[in-house]
């Protein structure tokens, strides 16, 4: 019992420290390099700020708590379903090659998990919450329904386990853990209200300009699904990155005004029109 309390306290402390560091980094950047023609998203309202903080905590804890069981089941299933020769071949690769392969395959899985969350109505019910932000800012990265988060991340993790790029060992668990950490940290950057264009780098990695178009209210919400590799959108025909910036963000999907309502509404049967 004492250990669990200590672990909980350590987790809360880590979240608080990361929040302070993220705030110290992004708030000045958003003030100096953010949109100047649009109203400053004040901490839009105290209610909005509370929502951001609640989702920050939820999005930080859910992957650790909820994904641990599916990951363990995946490791057991992969050990029985995947030919041992494949695991042996993958294990024989240099560590750098395994990590690079895990990163690319995981990103492809995330891409399709994200894209299907737009194209399949019952998945969109959960994903719409993430598009509810009308002013882009770094904490918009964490405004995600737990069901949406788990499903999308499983799309990225399942191939890693089936191909032997992740497993129950300490070494085997490094790839998915690193993939989730990198994706989460980069997500804060691409959601941030910073009007930077990065030239040739925009062909290699996703940027705020790239991801802001994905959050537009109309026209291009079904573009730019990749979390870090824009080449996937070019490959699958969903890339869009003009020189100018979007004028409006958000979604026309109705969302509840409270966090509890936003979490529970997608679980209810859809209303008949």
N, C-alpha and C positions, 0 to 999 in steps of 0.2 A: 504493500500500500504506500509506504514511504517512497519507494522507487518510482511508482507511477506519479505521485505528487511532484517529485523532483523533476521527472521528465516533462510533466505538464508545465511546471514553472519555467523550465529551460526553453520549452517551445514558445511560451508567451514572451519570454525575454528576447528570444531570437526575432520574433515577429516585430516587437517594439523597436529593436535596434535597426532592423532592415527598413522599417517604416521611416525612422528618423533619417537614415542614410539616403533613402530614395527621395524623401522630401527635400533634404539639403541639396541634392543633385538636381532634381527636376524642376522644383519651384522657381529657382533663379533662371534656369534655361527657358522655361515657358514664359516668364515675364520679359526676358530680353529678346527671345526669338519667336514668340508666339504670334498668332494672328492679330493684326492691328486693326483690321477693318470690322471685326466682329466684336460684340460686347464681351468684355472680360468675364469668364465664367466664375465670378466671385467665389468662392466655394459654394456655388450657385445658390444654395440655401443651406441652412444648418441641417435640414432633413437630408438633403442630397449628400452632404459631407458625411453624415452618420451612415447613410447607405453605402458610400464608398468604403468606409472603414469596416463595416460589417462584412462586405464582400471580400475585402482584403483578407480578413481572418478566415472566412469560409474557404476561399480559393487556396489559401496556404495550408490549411489542415486537411481538407477533403482528400487530396491525392495520397497523402501519407496513410490516412485511416482507411479510406474506401478501396483504394487500389491494391492494398497489400494482399487481400484475400484473392482477388482475380489473378494477381501476379503469381501467387503460390500455386493456384490451380493450373495456370498456363505452364508453369515450369514442370509440373507433374505430367500434364498432357503431352507436352513436347517431348519429354523423355520417352514416352510410350509410342507416340505417333510418328515422330520424325526418325528417318533412318540414322543409325549410329554413325554411318560413314559420313553423312553430311556434317554432323556435329564435330567429328574428328577432323574433317577438312577445314572447317571454320576455326576450330581451336588451334590449328597449325599455322594460321595466318599471324603475321606480326601484330602486336597490340595496336599500333597506329592504324594499320589497315582495317582491323576489326572495328575500331572506334569510328573510322571514317565511313565504313560500310553501314554500321549501325545508325549513324547520323543521317545518311542519305535515305536508307530504307524507312527509318522512323519518320522522316519528313514527308516521304511519299504517303505513308499511312495517315499522318496528321492532315495532309492536304485533302485526301479523299474523305476522311471523317468530317472535316470542316465543310467540304463542298456538299456532302450528302445532308448535313444539318441544314443547309439552305434548300435543297431540292426535295427532301422528304417532309411532308407537312407535319407529321407527329414529332419529328426531330426539331423542326423549326419552332414549334411551340416552346421548347426549352431554350433554343439558341437565340430567339428574338430578344431575350433579356439583355444579352450582350450588346445588341444594337440599339438599346434604349437611350444611350448617351447622346445628347444633342450638342455637347461641347467636348471636343477631344482633349484629353488630359491623361497623364501617366497612369492614374488609378483606374481609368476605364478598362485597363487590361484585366483587372480582377473582377469586373462586374459580370459574373458568369454563373449560370445555374449549375448546381452540383451534378445533375444528371447529364447535362450537356458536356461538362468537363470530363466526366468519367468515360462517356461513350467516345468522345473525340480522342482522348488519350489512349484508349484501348485500341483504336485503329492504328495508332503508331506503335504500340507495344507488342501487340499480338504477333506481327511478322518477325520481330526481334527474337521472341521466344521460339517460334516455329523454325527459324533458321539457325538456331543455336547461338545467336549473338547476345542473348541474355539468358540467365539461368539462376538457380538458387544459391550458387556460390558467391562469395564476396566479389570475385573478379567478374562473374557473370552479371552481377547486379549493378556494376558500375555504369554500363552503357545506358540503360533506361534512366537511371538516376541523373546522369550527366545530361542526357537529352532533355529531361523535364526541367532541370535547373537552367540550362542555356535558353530553352524556349521561354521560360517564365521571365527571366531577366531581359531578354531581347524584346519580349512583349511590352514591357514598360516603355521602352524606347520608341517603338513604332506606334504606340498609342499617344505619345506625348504631343503636346501642342507646341511643336518646334517646326518652323517653316524653313527647313534645310533641304537643299537638293545636293546629292552627293556624286553627281556626274557618273563616270564609268562604274562606280561601286554599285549603282542601282541595278546593274546587270547581274551582280553577284549575290547581293544580300537584300532582303526587304528593308524598307526605310519608312519613316513617317509618311512621306508623300505617297508611297505605294499603298500603305495600309489605310490611310485616311480615305482613299477612294472606295475602299471596301465598306466603309461606314457611312457612305452617302445615303441620304434618305431615298432618293429616286435614281433610277438609271443604271447605276454601277454597283449596287449592293451585292450582285452575284458575280463579282470579279475579284481578283487578287486574294485567293484563299491561302496561299503559302504563308507559313509562319516565319521562315528564314530564307528559303531558296526560291526567288522569283522565277527561275528557269522552269519550275514545275508549272506555273501558270502559262508560260509561253508554250510549253510542251503540250498542255491540255486545253489550250485555246481560251483561257480566262484572264489573260493579262491586259491591263489597262493602266497607262501612266502618261497622261498628257503633261504639258509644261505648267499649266495653271493648277490651282488648288480647288477643292470642292467648296461650294457655297453653303450647303446645308447637310447636317448629319442627323441620324436618328432612324426611327422606323415608324411605319403607319400601323403596325400591330399594337392593339391596345395593351397596356401594361398596368398592373395594379400600382397604387401609390405607396403601399407599404412593402417592406422586405418580405414579411410573412406571406402577403398576398402574391408577390412575384414568385416566391418559391412554391406555393401551393397551387396556383391557378393552372399551370401546365399539366399538373397531375390529374385534374378533374376532366371528365368527359367533355369533348368539344360541344359547344352550344349549337343547336340546330338553327339554321338561318330561316 
